[in-house]
Amino acid sequence: MPEVAVSVHLAAPPERVWALVSDMEAFPRYMASVESVRVLERGEGHTLSEWVARLQGMRFRWVERDDFHPALGRIDYRLVQGDLARFEGAWQLTPPPGAEGEAAATDVRLTCAFDFGLPMLAAMLDPVGRVLLRRNVEAMLRGLEAEVARGSGA
């Protein structure tokens, strides 16, 4: 299953970044590829959320389960139903090495693994899908970075 992982260093404390990444319903405000996110169910440490996003002009819809681990700075997600056979990954927030002397900062890593569910076409589709998904993940993190900057008055 192809996987994409992208990281960004943000000049904000982990608590602020956690508040942003755990409020997925707000993503469409500052992530251009995300059209909508609607929480269908809230449980103890998890949500079921319905997503609509655009990738290279194609609209994708899915429902995912999001498992929140605030003490670990981690949100795991996985497809429950939708346009792909498999879609899963995680948001991981960590203070950068040596952060004790640094003002508030957080390293954010977003990983996504996917499977189109077309084994006979995987050799052709997976490399293209990986490139498109990487661009999308990078754009999502740029949107998060811009939102952090707006909130800090930068």
Helices and strands as residue ranges (DSSP letters): E 3-10, H 14-21, G 24-26, H 27-30, E 34-43, E 46-55, E 58-69, G 70-72, E 74-82, E 86-94, E 106-115, G 119-121, H 122-152
